Amino acid sequence: MDYYKKKNLEIAFLVLGSAIIISSFVIAFMTKGEASEITTPLLIFGVFVSFIVYATIEYFDFLQVKKAEETFSRFLRDYSEAVNSGMNFIQAFDIVLRNDYGALNPYIKRAKYRLSLNIPFPRVLELMKKELSKSKMISNAIDIIINSYYSGGDVGLTMMDLSQTLLNIKEIYEERKVILNQQVMIMYAVFIVFMVITVVLYFTIKPLTELKTPLEIGKYSISAINFCEEYKQVRPICNIGYVFGFKPEEPTTYFKVMLFLLSIVQAISTGLIIGIILENNYQAGLKHIAIFISVVLLTFGIIL
């Protein structure tokens, strides 16, 4: 997807989602919380539109940039060979476009088109860097090329050296990734343990909510209470459960929703941490977040 089209699409979804979220708060304020069965689903839908759709677009863009990284060193090598053979910058682009660089091809074509419009070479590289800004490796490499151009250095030789350097960095990165994958597996195991504890906690609380007679414990007694029916303050929380198929009339609904929300928070935070560990980028964690949330939904849908 074109960089500017993608940004416009992201802004459109953020504005739409924000409008829905604000509308839910306005309705809640005007009805003094009496219409929570409407405002709660509306709020969740607004969050979905504004953040989940935005995150999905960002993740697929991140994947495209990572694929572009894989062929960027080869592009630099081919382009430097063309420049060193005596071609000017635009002729060198014509030569390299005969090759296939996968996800990097659209960025190279746009760079060549901009050069044909007499846009200065450094400015073309700056625009390319902006489009590939999610890759620190590519951004740093382009900065070096621009500095070499302005300092009067040999751009072709600089690109050739960068090509070899990026290959060495890639090898080191792959070795690092193998080591870090062990840490990721540990975090997956910790999340599974967390879900097991959640299930055990739910089935420990459930009998207490189904007591027919008060349970005497020393000076205290425990009676079964349906929080969703007895306390008006927690009804919005219960309505969240209704959106996900929980039954508000069940005594355990309040606790089930609280455990569900806790599990979702755990899924999101764990996924983000994994993304930062592996790629030093939160967007890389969106895939893991999707996996963890799927586990949460399956657990609450089948077991609970």
C-alpha positions in Angstrom: 0.0 0.0 0.0 1.3 3.5 -0.9 2.8 5.3 2.2 0.5 8.3 2.0 -2.7 6.2 1.2 -1.9 4.1 4.2 -1.5 7.1 6.5 -4.8 8.6 5.3 -6.5 5.2 5.9 -5.1 5.0 9.4 -6.2 8.6 10.2 -9.7 7.9 8.8 -10.1 4.8 11.1 -8.7 6.6 14.1 -11.1 9.5 13.6 -14.1 7.2 13.0 -13.2 5.1 16.1 -12.7 8.2 18.2 -16.0 9.6 17.2 -17.8 6.3 18.2 -16.0 6.2 21.5 -16.9 9.9 22.3 -20.5 9.1 21.3 -20.6 6.3 23.8 -19.5 8.6 26.6 -21.9 11.3 25.6 -24.8 8.8 25.6 -23.7 7.4 29.0 -23.5 11.0 30.4 -26.9 12.0 29.0 -28.6 8.8 30.3 -26.7 8.9 33.6 -25.4 5.4 33.0 -28.8 3.8 32.5 -28.1 2.8 28.9 -25.0 0.8 29.5 -26.3 -2.1 27.4 -25.9 0.3 24.5 -22.9 2.4 25.4 -20.7 -0.6 26.4 -20.9 -2.4 23.1 -20.6 0.9 21.3 -17.4 1.7 23.2 -15.9 -1.7 22.4 -16.8 -1.3 18.7 -15.1 2.1 18.8 -12.0 0.7 20.3 -12.0 -2.1 17.6 -12.3 0.4 14.8 -9.7 2.9 16.0 -7.0 0.7 17.5 -7.4 -2.9 16.2 -7.8 -1.9 12.6 -5.0 0.6 13.0 -2.7 -2.0 14.5 -3.5 -4.5 11.7 -2.5 -2.0 9.0 0.6 -1.1 10.9 1.6 -4.8 11.3 1.2 -5.7 7.7 3.2 -2.5 6.8 5.9 -3.7 9.3 6.0 -7.1 7.5 6.5 -5.4 4.2 9.3 -3.3 5.5 11.0 -6.4 7.0 10.8 -8.1 3.6 12.3 -5.0 2.0 15.2 -5.3 4.4 16.1 -8.7 3.1 16.9 -7.4 -0.4 18.2 -3.9 0.5 21.9 -5.0 0.7 21.6 -6.6 -2.8 20.0 -3.5 -4.1 22.9 -1.4 -2.8 25.4 -3.7 -4.3 23.7 -3.7 -7.8 23.2 0.1 -7.7 26.8 0.8 -6.7 28.1 -1.4 -9.5 26.0 0.6 -12.0 27.2 3.9 -10.6 30.8 2.8 -10.5 30.5 1.7 -14.2 30.0 5.4 -15.1 26.2 5.7 -15.2 24.4 8.6 -13.6 21.9 8.1 -10.7 18.8 7.8 -12.9 20.5 5.4 -15.4 21.6 3.3 -12.5 18.0 3.0 -11.3 17.0 1.9 -14.8 19.6 -0.9 -14.6 18.6 -2.2 -11.1 14.9 -2.2 -12.0 15.6 -5.0 -14.3 16.2 -7.2 -11.2 13.6 -8.4 -8.8 13.9 -7.1 -5.2 10.6 -8.3 -3.9 8.9 -6.0 -1.5 11.6 -3.3 -2.2 10.5 -2.9 -5.8 7.8 -0.3 -5.3 10.1 1.9 -3.3 12.8 1.7 -6.0 10.3 2.5 -8.7 9.1 5.6 -6.8 12.7 6.7 -6.3 13.4 6.4 -10.0 10.2 8.3 -10.9 11.2 11.1 -8.5 14.6 11.4 -10.0 13.0 11.6 -13.5 11.1 14.7 -12.2 14.5 16.3 -11.5 14.1 16.0 -7.7 17.7 16.1 -6.2 19.2 12.7 -5.4 19.5 13.4 -1.6 15.9 14.4 -1.4 14.9 11.2 -3.2 16.8 9.2 -0.6 15.2 11.2 2.2 11.7 10.3 0.8 12.7 6.7 0.5 13.9 6.7 4.1 10.6 8.2 5.2 8.6 5.4 3.5 10.9 2.8 5.1 11.2 4.5 8.5 10.1 1.4 10.4 13.5 -0.2 9.5 16.3 1.4 11.5 18.8 -0.5 9.4 17.7 1.0 6.1 17.2 4.4 7.7 20.8 4.5 9.0 22.2 3.2 5.7 20.4 5.9 3.8 21.7 8.6 6.2 25.3 7.4 5.6 24.7 7.6 1.8 23.3 11.1 2.0 26.2 12.3 4.2 28.7 10.8 1.8 27.0 12.6 -1.1 27.1 16.0 0.7 30.7 15.5 1.8 31.8 14.8 -1.8 32.6 11.2 -1.2 32.3 8.3 -3.6 28.6 7.3 -3.4 29.1 4.1 -5.3 31.9 3.0 -3.1 29.9 3.9 0.0 27.0 1.8 -1.2 29.3 -1.2 -1.9 30.8 -1.0 1.6 27.3 -0.6 3.1 26.1 -3.7 1.2 28.7 -5.9 2.8 28.2 -4.3 6.2 24.4 -5.0 6.1 25.1 -8.6 5.2 27.3 -9.0 8.3 24.7 -7.3 10.5 22.1 -9.6 9.1 24.1 -12.7 10.1 24.6 -11.4 13.6 20.9 -10.5 13.9 19.9 -14.1 12.9 22.3 -15.5 15.5 20.8 -13.2 18.1 17.2 -14.2 17.1 18.0 -17.9 17.7 19.1 -17.1 21.2 16.1 -14.8 21.9 13.7 -17.4 20.7 14.4 -19.4 23.8 13.3 -16.4 25.9 10.1 -16.1 23.8 9.3 -19.8 24.4 9.6 -19.1 28.2 7.2 -16.2 27.9 4.7 -18.4 26.1 5.0 -21.0 28.9 4.5 -18.3 31.5 1.3 -17.1 29.7 0.0 -20.7 29.6 0.6 -21.0 33.3 -1.2 -17.7 33.9 -4.2 -19.0 32.0 -4.2 -22.2 34.0 -4.2 -20.2 37.2 -7.1 -18.1 35.8 -9.1 -21.3 35.2 -8.4 -22.7 38.6 -9.3 -19.3 40.3 -12.6 -19.2 38.4 -13.6 -22.7 39.5 -12.6 -21.9 43.1 -14.9 -18.8 43.1 -17.8 -20.4 41.3 -19.1 -22.6 44.1 -19.1 -19.6 46.4 -21.5 -17.7 44.0 -23.9 -20.7 43.9 -24.4 -21.1 47.7 -28.1 -21.9 48.5 -27.5 -21.1 52.2 -25.0 -18.8 53.9 -21.6 -20.4 54.6 -20.5 -19.8 58.2 -16.8 -19.2 58.7 -16.1 -18.3 62.3 -17.8 -15.0 63.0 -18.4 -14.3 59.3 -20.9 -15.7 56.8 -20.7 -15.8 53.1 -23.8 -15.5 51.0 -24.2 -15.9 47.2 -24.6 -12.5 45.5 -25.1 -11.7 41.9 -23.0 -8.6 41.6 -24.5 -7.7 38.2 -28.0 -7.5 39.7 -27.2 -6.2 43.2 -24.8 -3.4 42.4 -25.6 -0.8 39.7 -21.9 0.4 39.6 -20.6 -2.8 38.1 -23.3 -3.2 35.4 -21.1 -1.7 32.7 -18.5 -4.4 33.4 -21.2 -7.1 33.2 -22.4 -5.6 29.9 -18.9 -6.2 28.5 -19.4 -9.8 29.3 -22.8 -9.7 27.5 -20.9 -8.5 24.3 -18.7 -11.5 24.5 -21.5 -14.0 25.1 -21.5 -14.2 28.9 -24.9 -14.3 30.6 -25.5 -11.4 33.0 -28.0 -13.4 35.0 -25.4 -15.9 36.1 -23.8 -15.2 39.5 -20.3 -15.8 38.2 -20.5 -13.3 35.3 -18.9 -10.4 37.2 -15.9 -12.5 38.2 -15.7 -14.1 34.7 -15.6 -10.7 33.1 -12.9 -9.4 35.5 -10.7 -12.5 34.8 -11.4 -12.1 31.1 -10.2 -8.5 31.1 -7.2 -9.4 33.2 -6.3 -12.1 30.7 -6.7 -9.7 27.7 -4.4 -7.2 29.5 -1.8 -9.9 30.1 -2.1 -11.1 26.4 -1.4 -7.5 25.1 1.4 -6.7 27.5 3.2 -10.1 26.9 2.9 -9.8 23.1 4.3 -6.2 23.2 7.2 -7.3 25.3 8.0 -10.2 22.9 7.9 -7.8 19.9 10.4 -5.5 21.6 12.7 -8.4 22.6 12.8 -9.9 19.1 12.7 -6.9 16.8 13.0 -3.9 19.2 9.6 -2.8 17.8 6.2 -3.1 19.4 4.6 -3.8 16.0 6.4 -7.1 15.8 4.5 -8.2 18.9 1.1 -7.7 17.2 1.3 -11.3 15.8 1.9 -12.7 19.3 -0.9 -10.6 20.8 -3.3 -12.1 18.3 -2.1 -15.6 19.3 -2.5 -14.9 23.0 -5.9 -13.3 22.6 -7.0 -16.3 20.6 -6.0 -18.5 23.5 -8.0 -16.3 25.9 -11.1 -16.5 23.7 -10.8 -20.3 23.4 -10.3 -20.7 27.1 -13.3 -18.6 28.1 -15.4 -19.9 25.2 -14.8 -23.6 25.8 -13.6 -24.2 29.4 -15.3 -21.3 31.2 
